[in-house]
Amino acid sequence: MAALKLVSLLALAATILPSVLFLTQTVNHETVLWVAIISTIVWFVATPLWMGSELRPDLDQVEI
């Protein structure tokens, strides 16, 4: 689960970062398009896999 959250977070950052780099004229438009499209697809695949799962309670929180 933690790996999926990390992949989701990195994909979200990779979706936003190319636009910022384009504003600073570090990368060209075509690179921004491809990186944003691929990272968006990765985000849409990874995020539902961990967001739909229920959280397990910690053993310290469970009373028997």
Residue pairs with C-beta under 8 A, 6 or more apart in sequence:
1 50
1 53
4 46
4 49
4 50
5 50
7 42
7 46
8 43
8 46
8 47
8 50
11 39
11 40
11 42
11 43
11 46
11 47
12 39
12 43
14 35
14 36
14 38
14 39
14 42
15 36
15 39
15 40
15 43
17 35
18 27
18 31
18 32
18 35
18 36
19 32
19 36
21 27
21 32
22 28
22 29
22 32
